[in-house]
C-alpha cells in the first residue's frame, strides 16, 4: 500500500450467502470491530440483503455495494437489476466483471465495459475485476490478458471518472480454491495494471487509483499481501462472511 498516494479499501464480497436476518447479525457484529478503521470498508451483498444492510450500516463507516448491475436503464431483461435501481436505494458501490460472472453467466470484456458505463452514469462507484485463468498464467500471458481486460473495461472512461473506480486483480485460479498468489505475484500484476492505467491516463491518475487483490486474501496472509507497493486493499470472499476474519484484514489495511 501507499496511503500517501491513494486510499486503501477492503471490500467484502458475500457472493450468494446470508439471508436478511443473518446479514443484519453479521453487520451488527462487524460494526464495532471496524469502527476505527484507517481504510475504506465496503460490504457487497446479495440484492435481497441490500435494504437490510443499508439500514444496519446507517451512521457507520461501512459502505454498501451490490454484486452486479445491468447495462440498460430498464426493459425486457428478466432477472436483471438496473444501476439506477441501486442508486435509488442508496447503494454506493457495485462489483463488475467478477470471474464467476464471466465463467457462469457469459459476461465478456465488452459487457463489463457496458455495465461500467451504466454504473458510472447512475452515480455508482464500480469495483472492476480482472484476472487470468490458470492456463493463461502457465502460458506466460498474464500481462497481456490482464492488460487487455483493463483497457477494454475502461473504454470511454474519462480521467475524472477514473477517480470513482477501483480495480480488483483476481487471478481466476485463486478464487475460492484456497490457492493464493504469492505477495510478489500479486504485487507484480497490480503493478502491471497500474502501468496500463498510466499508459491510458498518465502517471498521476494511475498513482491515485486503488487496486485491490482478490484471490483468497485472509487474516493470515493479508499483511504480507498489503505490504506490496501496488496492492491497495482486498476484495474478500470467504473471509468476509466471518466478522473476526474480515475485521482482521481491515486491521491489516489500517496500519
C-alpha positions in Angstrom: 0.0 0.0 0.0 1.0 3.6 -0.4 -1.5 5.6 1.6 0.2 8.9 0.7 -0.9 8.5 -2.9 -4.2 6.6 -2.7 -6.9 5.1 -0.4 -6.7 1.6 0.9 -10.0 -0.2 0.6 -11.2 -3.6 2.0 -14.4 -4.8 0.3 -16.3 -8.0 1.3 -18.0 -9.9 -1.5 -20.6 -12.1 0.3 -21.5 -13.8 -3.0 -24.7 -15.9 -2.7 -24.7 -16.1 1.1 -26.7 -14.8 4.1 -30.5 -14.2 4.4 -31.7 -10.9 5.8 -31.5 -12.0 9.5 -28.0 -13.4 9.0 -26.9 -10.3 7.2 -28.1 -8.0 10.0 -26.4 -10.1 12.6 -23.1 -10.1 10.7 -23.2 -6.3 10.2 -24.0 -5.7 13.9 -21.1 -7.9 14.9 -18.8 -6.2 12.4 -19.6 -2.6 13.2 -17.7 -2.3 16.5 -14.8 -4.2 15.1 -14.1 -1.9 12.2 -15.3 1.5 13.5 -11.8 2.9 13.9 -10.5 1.6 10.5 -8.0 3.7 8.7 -9.1 2.3 5.3 -12.3 2.1 3.3 -14.7 -0.7 4.4 -17.3 -2.0 2.0 -19.7 -4.9 2.1 -21.1 -6.1 -1.3 -24.2 -8.2 -0.5 -26.9 -10.1 -2.4 -29.7 -8.0 -3.8 -32.2 -9.3 -1.3 -30.0 -8.2 1.6 -29.4 -4.6 0.3 -32.2 -2.9 2.1 -31.5 -4.7 5.4 -27.7 -3.9 5.2 -28.3 -0.3 4.2 -30.4 0.2 7.3 -27.9 -1.7 9.6 -24.9 0.3 8.4 -26.5 3.7 8.6 -24.3 6.1 10.6 -21.4 3.7 10.5 -18.2 3.8 8.4 -19.3 0.7 6.4 -20.3 1.4 2.8 -22.6 -0.9 0.9 -22.2 -2.4 -2.6 -24.1 -4.7 -4.9 -22.6 -7.6 -6.8 -23.6 -6.7 -10.3 -25.9 -4.4 -12.4 -27.2 -4.4 -15.9 -26.2 -2.0 -18.6 -29.7 -1.0 -19.7 -31.7 1.5 -17.6 -34.9 -0.6 -17.9 -36.5 -3.1 -20.3 -37.2 -6.8 -21.0 -34.2 -8.2 -19.1 -35.9 -10.7 -16.7 -33.9 -11.3 -13.5 -31.6 -8.2 -14.0 -31.2 -5.1 -11.9 -30.5 -1.6 -13.4 -27.8 0.6 -11.9 -30.4 3.4 -11.2 -32.4 0.9 -9.1 -29.3 0.5 -6.9 -28.6 4.2 -6.5 -32.3 4.9 -5.8 -31.9 2.6 -2.8 -28.7 4.4 -1.6 -26.2 1.8 -2.8 -22.8 3.3 -3.4 -20.6 0.6 -4.9 -21.0 -2.3 -7.4 -18.8 -5.2 -8.3 -18.5 -5.8 -12.0 -16.8 -8.5 -14.1 -16.2 -10.9 -11.3 -14.7 -14.2 -12.7 -17.8 -16.1 -11.5 -20.0 -13.8 -13.6 -17.7 -14.3 -16.6 -17.5 -18.1 -16.1 -21.1 -19.0 -15.3 -23.2 -16.2 -16.8 -21.4 -15.4 -20.1 -20.1 -11.9 -19.2 -17.4 -10.6 -21.5 -14.9 -7.8 -21.5 -17.3 -5.8 -23.7 -20.4 -6.3 -21.5 -18.3 -5.5 -18.4 -17.4 -2.2 -20.1 -21.1 -1.5 -20.9 -22.1 -2.3 -17.3 -19.3 0.0 -16.1 -20.6 2.8 -18.3 -24.1 2.3 -16.9 -22.8 2.2 -13.3 -20.9 5.5 -13.7 -23.7 7.2 -15.4 -26.0 6.2 -12.5 -23.5 7.5 -9.9 -22.2 4.2 -8.6 -18.6 3.5 -7.8 -17.6 0.3 -9.7 -15.2 -2.3 -8.4 -14.0 -3.8 -11.7 -12.5 -7.3 -11.6 -9.8 -8.5 -13.9 -7.6 -11.7 -13.8 -6.2 -14.6 -15.7 -7.0 -18.3 -15.9 -4.5 -20.9 -14.6 -3.6 -22.0 -18.2 -3.0 -18.3 -19.2 -0.6 -17.9 -16.3 1.2 -21.1 -17.2 1.4 -19.9 -20.8 3.1 -16.7 -19.7 0.4 -14.3 -21.0 -0.8 -12.9 -17.7 0.3 -9.4 -18.6 -1.4 -9.5 -22.0 -4.7 -10.9 -20.6 -4.9 -8.5 -17.6 -3.8 -5.5 -19.7 -6.4 -6.2 -22.3 -9.2 -6.7 -19.8 -8.2 -3.4 -18.1 -8.1 -1.5 -21.4 -11.5 -2.8 -22.6 -13.2 -2.2 -19.2 -12.0 1.4 -19.1 -13.0 2.2 -22.7 -14.8 5.5 -22.9 -14.0 6.4 -19.2 -12.6 9.8 -18.5 -9.7 10.6 -16.2 -12.3 12.3 -13.9 -14.5 9.2 -13.8 -11.5 7.0 -13.1 -11.3 8.6 -9.6 -14.6 6.7 -8.8 -13.3 3.3 -9.9 -11.5 0.6 -8.0 -9.8 -2.2 -10.0 -9.6 -5.7 -8.3 -7.0 -8.1 -9.5 -8.5 -11.6 -9.1 -6.4 -14.4 -10.5 -9.2 -16.9 -11.5 -7.1 -19.8 -10.3 -7.1 -18.4 -6.8 -10.9 -17.6 -6.5 -12.5 -19.9 -3.9 -9.7 -22.5 -4.4 -7.7 -21.7 -1.3 -4.7 -21.0 -3.6 -3.3 -17.6 -3.2 -0.8 -15.7 -5.4 2.4 -15.0 -3.6 2.8 -11.5 -2.4 5.3 -10.9 -5.2 3.0 -12.3 -7.9 0.1 -10.1 -6.6 2.3 -7.1 -6.4 3.7 -7.7 -9.9 0.3 -7.9 -11.6 -1.2 -5.0 -9.6 1.8 -3.1 -10.8 1.1 -4.1 -14.4 -2.5 -2.9 -14.1 -1.2 0.4 -12.8 1.2 0.7 -15.7 -1.6 0.0 -18.1 -3.7 2.8 -16.5 -0.7 5.1 -16.6 -0.4 4.5 -20.3 -4.0 5.4 -20.8 -4.4 8.3 -18.3 -0.9 9.3 -17.2 1.2 8.6 -14.1 -0.7 10.9 -11.7 -4.0 9.3 -12.4 -2.5 5.8 -12.1 -0.9 6.7 -8.8 -4.2 7.7 -7.4 -6.1 4.5 -8.4 -6.9 2.0 -5.7 -6.0 -1.5 -6.9 -7.2 -4.4 -4.8 -6.0 -8.0 -4.7 -8.9 -10.5 -4.6 -7.6 -14.1 -4.6 -8.2 -15.8 -1.3 -6.9 -13.0 0.9 -7.4 -13.9 4.5 -6.4 -12.9 8.0 -3.2 -14.9 7.8 -1.8 -13.6 4.5 -3.3 -10.1 4.4 -0.4 -8.2 6.0 2.2 -9.7 3.5 0.0 -9.0 0.5 -0.8 -5.5 1.6 2.9 -4.7 2.1 3.2 -4.7 -1.6 3.5 -1.1 -3.0 0.8 -1.6 -5.6 -1.7 -3.7 -3.5 -4.1 -1.1 -2.0 -6.6 -3.5 -0.3 -8.6 -6.6 -1.0 -11.8 -7.9 -2.4 -12.5 -10.6 0.1 -14.7 -13.6 -0.4 -14.9 -16.4 2.2 -13.3 -14.4 5.0 -15.9 -11.6 4.6 -18.6 -13.9 6.0 -16.9 -14.0 9.4 -16.7 -10.7 11.3 -13.4 -11.6 13.2 -11.7 -12.7 10.0 -12.9 -9.7 7.9 -12.0 -7.2 10.7 -8.5 -8.7 11.0 -8.0 -7.9 7.3 -9.3 -4.4 7.8 -6.9 -4.0 10.7 -4.0 -5.1 8.5 -5.0 -2.5 5.9 -5.3 0.2 8.7 -1.6 0.0 9.6 
